[in-house]
Amino acid sequence: MPEPMRTDPQAPQSIEVILSDPTGPLWGKIIAFEKVFSTGAIGYYSNGFIVNPISKERYWANFTFTLQGSKPEIE
């Protein structure tokens, strides 16, 4: 696979994604880890359940964060 067009040497290996209602209740936290996507772009990916703190309903969540401009050009 070609090298990414752009990288971020200062980016950590993982990031914490915190989800909360604008009024404050915490819905959940998920750790997203570095990933090289099938397109060759780099970023972070995670998935997991998020719980509504009031109703206790569970939501399946997918998080993708892609470094803009990292997708390699295909020749």
N, CA, C and O atoms as a DFTB+ gen file, in Angstrom:
300 C
 N C O
     1  1       0.842      -1.178       0.000
     2  2       0.000       0.000       0.000
     3  2       0.890       1.245       0.000
     4  3       1.893       1.282       0.714
     5  1       0.541       2.259      -0.786
     6  2       1.352       3.484      -0.820
     7  2       1.362       4.198       0.535
     8  3       0.430       4.063       1.329
     9  1       2.416       4.947       0.780
    10  2       2.524       5.738       2.010
    11  2       1.474       6.851       2.002
    12  3       1.128       7.361       0.936
    13  1       0.959       7.235       3.184
    14  2       0.006       8.343       3.253
    15  2       0.633       9.621       2.693
    16  3       1.838       9.841       2.822
    17  1      -0.189      10.452       2.077
    18  2       0.277      11.728       1.534
    19  2       0.695      12.679       2.653
    20  3       1.558      13.537       2.463
    21  1       0.087      12.520       3.797
    22  2       0.325      13.437       4.901
    23  2       0.247      12.657       6.206
    24  3      -0.549      11.725       6.314
    25  1       1.051      13.014       7.193
    26  2       1.004      12.397       8.509
    27  2       0.984      13.486       9.577
    28  3       1.187      14.663       9.280
    29  1       0.742      13.090      10.797
    30  2       0.764      14.009      11.930
    31  2       1.627      13.394      13.020
    32  3       1.116      12.651      13.858
    33  1       2.929      13.688      13.029
    34  2       3.832      13.075      14.002
    35  2       3.474      13.393      15.458
    36  3       3.897      12.674      16.364
    37  1       2.718      14.439      15.692
    38  2       2.347      14.828      17.054
    39  2       1.074      14.151      17.548
    40  3       0.679      14.343      18.697
    41  1       0.426      13.359      16.691
    42  2      -0.829      12.697      17.070
    43  2      -0.550      11.529      18.011
    44  3       0.406      10.783      17.797
    45  1      -1.377      11.354      19.058
    46  2      -1.192      10.223      19.964
    47  2      -1.664       8.919      19.326
    48  3      -2.314       8.937      18.281
    49  1      -1.339       7.794      19.950
    50  2      -1.748       6.489      19.425
    51  2      -3.225       6.219      19.656
    52  3      -3.820       5.395      18.962
    53  1      -3.819       6.901      20.620
    54  2      -5.247       6.740      20.885
    55  2      -5.822       8.057      21.388
    56  3      -5.101       8.912      21.901
    57  1      -7.135       8.202      21.230
    58  2      -7.828       9.376      21.753
    59  2      -9.099       8.915      22.451
    60  3      -9.687       7.896      22.090
    61  1      -9.509       9.671      23.441
    62  2     -10.742       9.362      24.163
    63  2     -11.870      10.204      23.577
    64  3     -11.770      11.429      23.496
    65  1     -12.936       9.535      23.174
    66  2     -14.117      10.203      22.631
    67  2     -15.146      10.253      23.761
    68  3     -15.569       9.215      24.271
    69  1     -15.539      11.456      24.144
    70  2     -16.503      11.633      25.229
    71  2     -17.796      12.173      24.636
    72  3     -17.792      13.195      23.950
    73  1     -18.895      11.490      24.901
    74  2     -20.192      11.899      24.377
    75  2     -21.095      12.314      25.523
    76  3     -21.288      11.579      26.491
    77  1     -21.649      13.527      25.385
    78  2     -22.566      13.993      26.416
    79  2     -23.673      14.818      25.784
    80  3     -23.520      15.369      24.694
    81  1     -24.757      14.886      26.474
    82  2     -25.889      15.719      26.103
    83  2     -25.454      17.179      26.288
    84  3     -24.698      17.462      27.217
    85  1     -25.901      18.117      25.439
    86  2     -25.517      19.520      25.634
    87  2     -25.850      20.053      27.031
    88  3     -25.226      21.008      27.491
    89  1     -26.824      19.446      27.703
    90  2     -27.168      19.892      29.056
    91  2     -26.292      19.227      30.110
    92  3     -26.388      19.563      31.290
    93  1     -25.441      18.289      29.704
    94  2     -24.476      17.745      30.629
    95  2     -24.415      16.260      30.871
    96  3     -23.313      15.760      31.099
    97  1     -25.527      15.485      30.841
    98  2     -25.402      14.059      31.160
    99  2     -24.445      13.321      30.217
   100  3     -24.507      13.475      28.997
   101  1     -23.567      12.522      30.810
   102  2     -22.591      11.747      30.046
   103  2     -23.249      10.515      29.450
   104  3     -23.888       9.742      30.163
   105  1     -23.095      10.329      28.141
   106  2     -23.618       9.145      27.453
   107  2     -22.569       8.050      27.397
   108  3     -22.918       6.870      27.388
   109  1     -21.318       8.402      27.359
   110  2     -20.288       7.377      27.334
   111  2     -18.948       7.887      26.880
   112  3     -18.812       9.021      26.419
   113  1     -17.943       7.014      27.021
   114  2     -16.579       7.287      26.572
   115  2     -16.110       6.082      25.778
   116  3     -16.376       4.939      26.147
   117  1     -15.420       6.345      24.699
   118  2     -14.855       5.285      23.868
   119  2     -13.425       5.687      23.519
   120  3     -13.155       6.858      23.252
   121  1     -12.525       4.735      23.521
   122  2     -11.151       4.980      23.111
   123  2     -11.036       4.634      21.629
   124  3     -11.385       3.530      21.213
   125  1     -10.542       5.587      20.835
   126  2     -10.309       5.365      19.399
   127  2      -8.801       5.214      19.187
   128  3      -8.010       5.995      19.717
   129  1      -8.417       4.210      18.412
   130  2      -7.003       3.916      18.168
   131  2      -6.600       4.276      16.741
   132  3      -7.430       4.327      15.833
   133  1      -5.295       4.525      16.570
   134  2      -4.763       4.814      15.240
   135  2      -5.159       3.715      14.262
   136  3      -5.236       2.540      14.621
   137  1      -5.406       4.119      13.023
   138  2      -5.783       3.136      12.011
   139  2      -5.313       3.610      10.638
   140  3      -5.352       4.801      10.327
   141  1      -4.871       2.656       9.827
   142  2      -4.642       2.905       8.405
   143  2      -5.850       2.294       7.709
   144  3      -6.058       1.082       7.767
   145  1      -6.633       3.119       7.060
   146  2      -7.858       2.658       6.412
   147  2      -7.556       1.978       5.083
   148  3      -6.453       2.108       4.551
   149  1      -8.527       1.258       4.549
   150  2      -8.341       0.517       3.299
   151  2      -8.005       1.438       2.132
   152  3      -7.436       0.992       1.136
   153  1      -8.349       2.714       2.247
   154  2      -8.032       3.687       1.193
   155  2      -6.579       4.147       1.261
   156  3      -6.079       4.793       0.339
   157  1      -5.891       3.804       2.383
   158  2      -4.530       4.262       2.599
   159  2      -4.459       5.503       3.469
   160  3      -3.375       5.887       3.907
   161  1      -5.601       6.139       3.727
   162  2      -5.639       7.299       4.613
   163  2      -5.383       6.840       6.045
   164  3      -5.579       5.670       6.372
   165  1      -4.943       7.767       6.898
   166  2      -4.711       7.441       8.301
   167  2      -5.640       8.244       9.192
   168  3      -6.151       9.294       8.802
   169  1      -5.848       7.731      10.395
   170  2      -6.709       8.426      11.341
   171  2      -6.967       7.551      12.546
   172  3      -6.085       6.821      13.000
   173  1      -8.191       7.629      13.065
   174  2      -8.597       6.878      14.247
   175  2      -9.920       6.180      13.974
   176  3     -10.740       6.647      13.184
   177  1     -10.108       5.042      14.651
   178  2     -11.362       4.306      14.506
   179  2     -11.708       3.632      15.833
   180  3     -10.832       3.173      16.565
   181  1     -12.994       3.585      16.118
   182  2     -13.487       2.847      17.272
   183  2     -14.967       2.564      17.085
   184  3     -15.638       3.204      16.276
   185  1     -15.464       1.606      17.838
   186  2     -16.897       1.359      17.884
   187  2     -17.243       0.787      19.244
   188  3     -16.373       0.302      19.968
   189  1     -18.505       0.847      19.578
   190  2     -18.951       0.317      20.858
   191  2     -20.329       0.848      21.197
   192  3     -20.934       1.594      20.428
   193  1     -20.811       0.451      22.358
   194  2     -22.134       0.875      22.793
   195  2     -22.059       2.164      23.591
   196  3     -21.149       2.373      24.392
   197  1     -23.034       3.016      23.352
   198  2     -23.235       4.250      24.105
   199  2     -24.606       4.120      24.759
   200  3     -25.553       3.664      24.120
   201  1     -24.721       4.513      26.018
   202  2     -25.973       4.325      26.755
   203  2     -26.598       5.674      27.105
   204  3     -25.939       6.557      27.654
   205  1     -27.883       5.814      26.776
   206  2     -28.639       6.988      27.203
   207  2     -28.747       6.910      28.730
   208  3     -29.331       5.961      29.254
   209  1     -28.193       7.896      29.451
   210  2     -28.176       7.799      30.910
   211  2     -29.558       7.882      31.558
   212  3     -29.724       7.495      32.714
   213  1     -30.536       8.378      30.831
   214  2     -31.880       8.510      31.393
   215  2     -32.718       7.268      31.093
   216  3     -33.267       6.657      32.011
   217  1     -32.821       6.889      29.818
   218  2     -33.676       5.750      29.438
   219  2     -32.953       4.408      29.532
   220  3     -33.592       3.356      29.544
   221  1     -31.619       4.443      29.598
   222  2     -30.778       3.235      29.620
   223  2     -30.800       2.467      28.295
   224  3     -30.326       1.333      28.230
   225  1     -31.349       3.079      27.239
   226  2     -31.312       2.463      25.906
   227  2     -29.874       2.488      25.404
   228  3     -29.134       3.442      25.642
   229  1     -29.489       1.410      24.697
   230  2     -28.125       1.293      24.169
   231  2     -28.112       1.624      22.684
   232  3     -29.002       1.219      21.936
   233  1     -27.104       2.356      22.272
   234  2     -26.892       2.730      20.873
   235  2     -25.546       2.167      20.440
   236  3     -24.567       2.254      21.181
   237  1     -25.493       1.592      19.242
   238  2     -24.233       1.134      18.671
   239  2     -23.619       2.325      17.948
   240  3     -24.279       2.964      17.128
   241  1     -22.359       2.627      18.248
   242  2     -21.699       3.805      17.674
   243  2     -20.424       3.394      16.950
   244  3     -19.694       2.511      17.401
   245  1     -20.168       4.046      15.828
   246  2     -18.925       3.902      15.074
   247  2     -18.311       5.283      14.949
   248  3     -18.999       6.246      14.611
   249  1     -17.012       5.382      15.222
   250  2     -16.326       6.654      15.119
   251  2     -15.149       6.512      14.162
   252  3     -14.326       5.608      14.302
   253  1     -15.080       7.409      13.197
   254  2     -13.974       7.451      12.256
   255  2     -13.474       8.885      12.185
   256  3     -14.247       9.806      11.924
   257  1     -12.189       9.070      12.417
   258  2     -11.551      10.367      12.303
   259  2     -10.416      10.194      11.313
   260  3      -9.493       9.418      11.561
   261  1     -10.467      10.899      10.203
   262  2      -9.466      10.741       9.154
   263  2      -8.661      12.027       9.013
   264  3      -9.227      13.119       8.956
   265  1      -7.343      11.891       8.958
   266  2      -6.482      13.057       8.757
   267  2      -6.703      13.579       7.347
   268  3      -6.449      12.881       6.365
   269  1      -7.173      14.799       7.259
   270  2      -7.453      15.412       5.964
   271  2      -6.173      15.466       5.132
   272  3      -5.132      15.926       5.601
   273  1      -6.266      14.995       3.907
   274  2      -5.136      15.026       2.990
   275  2      -4.182      13.860       3.136
   276  3      -3.118      13.870       2.517
   277  1      -4.524      12.838       3.942
   278  2      -3.607      11.715       4.140
   279  2      -3.787      10.599       3.115
   280  3      -2.906       9.751       2.969
   281  1      -4.892      10.587       2.416
   282  2      -5.138       9.522       1.441
   283  2      -4.105       9.607       0.313
   284  3      -3.965      10.657      -0.315
   285  1      -3.375       8.505       0.049
   286  2      -2.363       8.534      -1.005
   287  2      -2.983       8.623      -2.396
   288  3      -4.084       8.131      -2.644
   289  1      -2.247       9.260      -3.285
   290  2      -2.683       9.299      -4.682
   291  2      -2.376       7.951      -5.304
   292  3      -1.292       7.402      -5.109
   293  1      -3.321       7.425      -6.046
   294  2      -3.128       6.152      -6.731
   295  2      -2.688       6.422      -8.156
   296  3      -3.347       7.143      -8.905
   297  1      -1.576       5.836      -8.512
   298  2      -1.026       6.076      -9.852
   299  2      -1.481       5.027     -10.828
   300  3      -1.113       5.074     -12.001
